[in-house]
């Protein structure tokens, strides 16, 4: 469930004091990942590359405590669970987004991913990950990590817009690059400075790489 916590009684007290009222509190780190293992698993299993990336994102985030708290409209909240938001092309030629609850079970996450993205694409309806706009009890108990895969071309870095409608972390990437010995993918990670510091974000990116290496 989602519950409000007192920032002064949390380990983010100083960050909350310094950055909650900042007009631009978002920070972006960029890391080039080795996704050779992920591509091999994708081809062998028939699973989608983006789904596998999203699962690795959720798996890595679950190991970083700061992902379970989020600043929302001047307050700090703690969540019990994580979800990953994905953007899909819908049947009207536009885009829709959907929140996918994270589970350590890759097969179950894949089933969630396939059914929920298909529903969003067919119905042209989005489940918005802006925390202050979500109303259902199901969504309220999940801290949602946004993702955006722009696979039309290779990208070195992505700097996302900031709006006070949401402060959720975002993981973004373009098309992966085939090299002589490995396949690489630059990934941009944007986060609210109240939620975590650069060291936490760097730890997450390294754990994301480790989860990709461990894929079977």
C-alpha positions, 0 to 999 in steps of 0.5 A: 500500500501507499502511505505518507511518511514524515520526511524528517524521520526518514533517511531522505530528510536532508534531501527533502529539505534541499530539493523538494522545492527545487524548480528542476529536481531531476537528475540524469545518469547515462551508462552504456550496458552490455546487452549481449546476453539479453539479446541471446535470451531474447532470440532463444526464448522468443521473448521481447527485448523490451519486456526483458529489459523492463524485467531487469529494471524491476529486478535491479530496482527492487534491490535499492531501498530508495525506489520504494519512496517517492516525493509527491506534491510536497509530501513523501510516500512509501510503497510496498511494491514496484511496477514498470510503466511501458509506452506502446503504439496503439491501434489509432496510431498514437501511443498509450502507456500501461503499468505492469506490476513487477514480480520476480517470476519472469514468466509471470511478468511476461504474461502481465506484459503481453496482456496489459500492453495488448489491452492498452494498444487495443483500447487506446487507454493509458494507466498514467504513472503520475502518482498524484493522478492514480486512483485505484487501490491496485495502482496506489500500492505500486511505486512505478518506474517509467520506461521509454524505448525509442528503438527507431535509431541509436541514441547516445543519451536521452534527457526527458522533460520535467513536469510537476505532475509526476516525479517517478524515475524513468529509464530510457533507451534507443536501439541497441548496437551490434559490435564485433564482440558484444552488443551495447545499449546506452541507457539514460536514468532520470530520477528525483533528487529527493528520492535518491542520490547519485550513488543510489542511482549508480548502484541501480545501473550497476545492478541493472547490468548484473541482472542482464548478465544473469539472464538464463 
